């Protein structure tokens, strides 16, 4: 039984920590967290900042997925993001959706 089903306040926390509610992050997705944090810049931008930048972009999922799979440079400063060779297309898609979900307000009780 998952804790976020038992204790409602943990649901919001789990939504911030996992790529999709109720789903564990893959080891490939966890490698993203070496350079990115939820709400503050590390090496790369915070996931919340990425979500905010792409909030009104109808192609956000595709762009984020492409950046994860192929790498990118010049979007967030001088440091390039290398491609994540271990990340599958399905994992990149799921993780991109999770990042964009950070724009949605937490469910009200």
C-alpha positions as CSV (number, residue, x, y, z in Angstrom):
1,X,0.0,0.0,0.0
2,X,1.4,3.4,-1.0
3,X,1.8,6.0,1.8
4,X,0.3,8.8,-0.3
5,X,-3.0,6.9,-0.3
6,X,-2.9,6.7,3.5
7,X,-1.7,10.2,4.3
8,X,-3.1,12.8,1.9
9,X,-0.5,15.4,2.7
10,X,2.2,13.0,1.4
11,X,0.5,13.0,-2.0
12,X,1.9,16.4,-2.8
13,X,5.3,15.4,-1.7
14,X,5.3,12.3,-3.8
15,X,4.2,14.3,-6.8
16,X,7.2,16.5,-6.4
17,X,9.6,13.6,-5.9
18,X,8.5,11.0,-8.5
19,X,8.2,11.4,-12.2
20,X,4.6,10.2,-12.1
21,X,2.5,9.8,-9.0
22,X,2.6,6.2,-7.9
23,X,5.6,5.3,-10.2
24,X,9.2,5.0,-9.2
25,X,11.8,6.9,-11.1
26,X,14.0,4.8,-13.4
27,X,17.7,4.8,-12.8
28,X,18.0,6.9,-16.1
29,X,15.5,9.4,-14.7
30,X,17.4,9.5,-11.5
31,X,20.6,10.5,-13.4
32,X,18.7,13.7,-14.4
33,X,18.7,14.6,-10.7
34,X,22.5,14.7,-10.6
35,X,22.3,18.1,-12.4
36,X,18.7,19.2,-11.7
37,X,16.7,19.8,-8.5
38,X,12.9,20.4,-8.2
39,X,13.0,24.0,-7.1
40,X,16.5,25.4,-7.3
41,X,19.3,25.6,-9.8
42,X,22.1,23.0,-9.5
43,X,24.2,22.5,-12.6
44,X,21.1,22.8,-14.8
45,X,17.9,24.7,-14.2
46,X,15.3,23.6,-11.6
47,X,12.6,21.4,-13.0
48,X,10.0,24.0,-11.9
49,X,11.8,26.6,-13.9
50,X,11.8,24.4,-17.0
51,X,8.1,23.8,-16.5
52,X,7.4,27.5,-16.2
53,X,9.5,28.4,-19.3
54,X,7.6,25.9,-21.4
55,X,4.1,26.4,-19.8
56,X,2.5,28.0,-22.8
57,X,4.5,26.0,-25.5
58,X,2.3,23.4,-27.2
59,X,5.4,21.5,-28.2
60,X,6.9,21.4,-24.7
61,X,6.7,17.6,-24.3
62,X,8.4,17.0,-27.6
63,X,11.1,19.7,-26.9
64,X,11.9,18.3,-23.5
65,X,12.0,14.8,-24.7
66,X,14.4,15.7,-27.5
67,X,16.6,17.6,-25.1
68,X,16.7,14.6,-22.8
69,X,17.5,12.1,-25.5
70,X,19.8,14.2,-27.7
71,X,21.2,16.8,-25.3
72,X,21.1,20.5,-25.7
73,X,23.1,23.7,-25.4
74,X,22.6,27.4,-25.1
75,X,19.0,27.2,-23.7
76,X,20.0,27.8,-20.1
77,X,23.4,29.3,-20.2
78,X,26.9,28.1,-21.2
79,X,26.7,24.6,-19.7
80,X,25.5,22.0,-22.2
81,X,23.3,19.2,-21.3
82,X,24.6,15.9,-22.6
83,X,22.3,13.3,-24.1
84,X,21.1,10.7,-21.6
85,X,21.9,7.6,-23.6
86,X,20.4,5.3,-21.0
87,X,17.0,7.0,-21.1
88,X,14.4,5.2,-23.3
89,X,11.9,7.2,-25.4
90,X,9.1,6.1,-23.1
91,X,11.0,7.2,-20.0
92,X,11.8,10.6,-21.6
93,X,8.1,11.0,-22.5
94,X,6.9,10.2,-19.0
95,X,9.5,12.4,-17.4
96,X,8.7,15.3,-19.7
97,X,5.0,15.0,-18.7
98,X,6.0,15.0,-15.1
99,X,8.1,18.1,-15.5
100,X,5.2,19.9,-17.1
101,X,2.9,18.7,-14.4
102,X,4.8,21.0,-12.0
103,X,2.8,23.9,-13.5
104,X,-0.5,22.4,-12.2
105,X,-1.7,23.4,-8.7
106,X,-1.7,20.7,-6.1
107,X,-5.1,19.0,-5.8
108,X,-7.3,20.6,-3.2
109,X,-8.6,18.6,-0.3
